[in-house]
């Protein structure tokens, strides 16, 4: 008994080395066995927030992000979208902003539609002001346009002119726009009229929450719109078949906020309201970007 007890407590140097080696192998095996469990916990556990690991509740995107096509309105150009474009690019969205001719609703819609046909994959089509009427027509029947986003925009129904919409009664009418009319001779020799906003009053009507210097640049670079565009009936109504989102600019002095609410409701649009002038994409590019991304998530 004594000898047996002594041998259990006293181990030769070679025996001790064997025991240590056995212990290391056992611990290594346990550690390796735990790796898949730990990896599974990191990727599927509710507290997984480490960079590079998908957060709980998020789902992997199976398709590329849609191309966001931005369409400006009257008295403006594509530079008004620069702030929105920068934010969208940072979030991984391909973006395009065109300079719409502003010659007429039908021809402008055809111009945008022709460009949409060159884009592969899904599209989110965004329109500001008069650009809303353009996208309402150009997106109709296009299976690649997954969502429409209206930013303080006109959204006519088929058969309506833009003058019909702006004549819709509202509770709080706005003062008349300070329009300047310039007669021109069209390509076919006919007499036409182009409209701009009085540069001296541009900021107060169009961009009251934009810096004076920026607003002055916008006023001096504004693109005139052919007056005939406001009398051409809308040929289609894309918002009847394509999901839509609408941003109401509550301090808009170009397009009545009450009119914007009415159009958004009629279109069944998901609507947000912000304290913005008509130039919401310039003064609040983050809010516009957020709405576009809501439209993307809402149509996945």
Phi, psi and omega in degrees: 000315181295317180296320178297319179295319182295317181294331178287336182262339184247122183237140180292161178305318179294326178293319179297320178299320179298318181294318180296318179299317180298319180295318180297315179299318181295317180294321178297318179298319178296318181296316180296321179295331182280341184302309178301325179294315180295317179299319179297321180295321181292321185273341184239352183285156184290344184257017183282103182233005181296143179304135180092350178247128184298132181292156179301138177088343180280152179238145180292140180276126184269347180234157178297156177294145181292154171282130178264118180254123187250125185241117181280174181247198180291154177063028184208180172213184187291344181295339178297342182268359188304316181296319178295317180300316181299317181291321178294318179299321178297333178266010173090013181267133168287139184227151173217139176229124184256155170268104182290137183299329181063036180265335182173151185299315183293313182289325178293320178295320178295323179298312180293319180299319178299323178289319179302326181293344180271353184264131177267137177093183184291153183226140165251123185255125186240132179230138176249134174057236177303332178299336176296320177293324180296313183290331177300326179271317187287334182276344185301126178080003179268111184290345181276342180278110185269340182203150173246138176234120180257126180246102184044054195238159173281137180225078184286157170266164180301134179092345180274143168266165179290330174293326176300315183293313183292344176274356179299131183294136178228161185288328185231083182299151178261158173298155179297145180292144178278073184279146172241125182257132179236118178287139178225165175257122182289171182299332180267008178092354180282155179275131180230172180230132174253144183243138170226167172269142176305117182304328181292337181247005185301311185297315185295329180269315192261325192214052186296334181258019174257148182303148181305320181294314179297317179297323178296320177297316180297319181296317183284340181255007185297143177268129178289153177247141177291128183300333181296337181300331184277352180250004181269125179297140175294135185268344185208169182222083184297330184289353175282340182237346182245131179303142184229154176232147186222132174254117176269125177266106190290343179250026182288131176246006175258309178244122187301127178304325176295324177292321177299317179297319180297315179294319180297318179294317180298324181279354184066032185280148168288122193241138170235153178234137178226157177279089185218155170285186178298328183275055186298327182290338178272314184276336181225061183297329179295319179293321178293316177302316180299320181292321178298318180289330173297320178297321177297309181296325183286350181239016175282000000 
